[in-house]
Amino acid sequence: MKSIFLKIGLAGAVLLAGVLQAAPITGAVVIANDGALDASIGAAALKDIYTGKTTYWRDGQSVTIAVLADKTDAALKEVSGMDASQFKTFWQRMVFSGRGQQPKKADDVAALVALVASTKGAIALVPADAVLKGVKVIEVK
Amino acid sequence: MKDKMMPPLAPLLLLASLAATTGLPLAAAELQLPGPGGSAVDFHGFISQGYLVSSDYNYLGESSHGSFKFTEAGLNASFNPFPHTRLAAQGFTYDVGPAGEYDVVLDYGIVEYTLNDWFGVRAGRLRRPEGLHNDTQDVDVARTWVLLPQGMYNARWRDFYVSVDGGEAFGTLPLHQAGSLSYELYYGIQRPRLNGGLALQKSNLPPFSQLVWINAPKLGGGQLWWNLPVDGLKLGVALNYDEDLTFRTVAGRQSKGSPFTRHYSLEYFRNAWTFQAEYLRFRIDYDETGGGPPPSKRLIEPDTWYLSAAYRIDKRFEVGGYYTEYYGNVHDRQGKLLPFPSDAAQKDTALALRFDATDQWIFKIELHRIRGTGQLLDTINNPVRRGGDWSMLAVKSTFSF
């Protein structure tokens, strides 16, 4: 009896640890160019990328954010704290003041995945059901 | 001088608007060319054309008759030739009332090295960080309004206020549970122009003596942003000190002083709302010598503040408003020392509608209700100033990529 409770307790702890460690983004996953050094990223570090505080990966490669209008707006809000319009305005301010580079835009999911696959340093939010080819899925912790 | 009815850039904007509405292909949002080291060169740009008309006075141009002298255009390029390194430059031209006259200037041109998130350096011609809007004050796509609160972001002063030649250190320091602290510390030289807004203002105010020389003062300062651990909220403070700003009139009178500026800011995004609030105060003690009259001193200490709110209705429409007050002298807010008491202050209530026709073309219309003449700063074109309210309509269209 004691061992059953112990097993249930352990299983619960593992489950809780999994929930705490991996915080999936609503309806989206994070992908990066295949050359990305890391397979996971913290939520705070991801936000720093999307808000322009982190502009280079640890190997010195510049970060390139790729975006797809409409389909991942909720996820963008979750990651950056800004809705799509605020995000666009933020990066226009960065570009036209000389402080950053504009995120690259794709017209559809397939084009977004292809853009990330072909661009060193690229990172993007894609719908969770996207067909992913030639990119690395990044776990958000 | 009457404004031209069809300014040079209007046909370009007409073309852009036609293309936007008929779906004709235009230049891509980005043009990428292979750059050194295999890095692509990113190009972006914008063209803006505005129209101002006021019920009274000439403000930011001959607005009492309607003025198209409200144009801005910029083109930039950026690429990463080496790890941690970026080169970027932007050319810019503008015409706001009598200032600018479509002179093409290097708006920024930088070499940037980022060691890590905490520390980086830039050198060259920098867009100076101060408050929420100084470094993008002539970039129409970067905000809801046509006109920023002019007491704080004077559209005629950009030659003096926007850029500095020098260097800066920048970065973001994590504060863990307290959020993060972003900083930019800069030092360099300003390049005000004799045909720029500041010089023209001096010439158009008593004693109406044309400026024949203005120096390139050294300027040091910084901008700090506390990014609170609340999504969308940040607080900022900017300080800067100009060393020995000096100008000389045709009559030989020299004014010399060192302005010190304090600027406080708050910005908060919540869902589709954007709230902003700022306060600025600067002080300059001028020593005036030469030209005949005895030496004298003149203290200028204005302050200004505003509150604003904007709401994104949907993908196409955004509405917003702000209220701002400007005082030319904190020691005489009622204008008792002035020949025209209405010059003591300018209070402005603005309501704006922004329409994003496409991802690249926007259109804005804005109504101002203004009390006071504190920001007219032009006795030549406004010889009589009365109390009471007056209005201004501002319309602007921008194509960007």
Contacts between the chains, C-beta under 8 A, distances in Angstrom:
chain1	res1	chain2	res2	distance
A	48	B	117	6.6
A	48	B	172	7.3
A	48	B	180	8.0
A	51	B	227	8.0
A	53	B	117	5.8
A	53	B	172	4.3
A	53	B	180	6.9
A	53	B	182	6.9
A	54	B	117	5.2
A	55	B	114	5.9
A	56	B	83	7.3
A	56	B	84	5.6
A	56	B	114	5.6
A	56	B	116	7.9
A	59	B	83	7.0
A	60	B	82	7.8
A	60	B	83	2.6
A	60	B	84	4.7
A	61	B	83	6.6
A	62	B	39	7.9
A	62	B	80	4.4
A	62	B	86	7.0
A	69	B	359	7.7
A	81	B	231	3.7
A	81	B	232	5.0
A	81	B	269	6.7
A	82	B	232	7.0
A	82	B	269	5.8
A	83	B	269	7.7
A	83	B	271	7.0
A	83	B	272	6.2
A	83	B	312	6.8
A	84	B	315	8.0
A	85	B	272	7.7
A	85	B	312	4.6
A	85	B	315	7.7
A	85	B	318	7.0
A	86	B	269	5.3
A	86	B	274	6.5
A	86	B	312	7.6
A	89	B	141	7.4
A	89	B	142	6.0
A	89	B	143	7.3
A	92	B	136	7.9
A	92	B	139	7.0
A	92	B	141	5.1
A	92	B	142	5.2
A	92	B	400	7.3
A	93	B	135	7.6
A	93	B	136	4.8
A	93	B	139	7.1
A	93	B	142	4.5
A	95	B	44	5.4
A	95	B	76	7.0
A	95	B	78	7.6
A	96	B	44	7.3
A	96	B	46	7.1
A	96	B	74	6.5
A	96	B	76	7.0
A	96	B	90	7.1
A	96	B	136	5.7
A	96	B	139	4.3
A	96	B	141	7.7
A	96	B	142	6.4
A	97	B	108	7.6
A	97	B	127	4.5
A	97	B	129	7.9
A	97	B	135	3.9
A	97	B	136	5.1
A	97	B	139	7.6
A	98	B	76	7.4
A	98	B	88	5.2
A	98	B	90	6.3
A	98	B	107	8.0
A	98	B	108	4.1
A	98	B	110	5.7
A	98	B	122	7.9
A	98	B	126	6.9
A	98	B	127	5.2
A	98	B	135	7.9
A	99	B	127	7.7
A	99	B	135	7.5
A	101	B	42	5.7
A	101	B	78	5.5
A	101	B	86	7.6
A	102	B	29	7.9
A	102	B	30	6.6
A	102	B	42	6.7
A	102	B	44	5.8
A	104	B	30	6.7
A	105	B	29	5.9
A	105	B	30	7.9
A	105	B	359	7.9
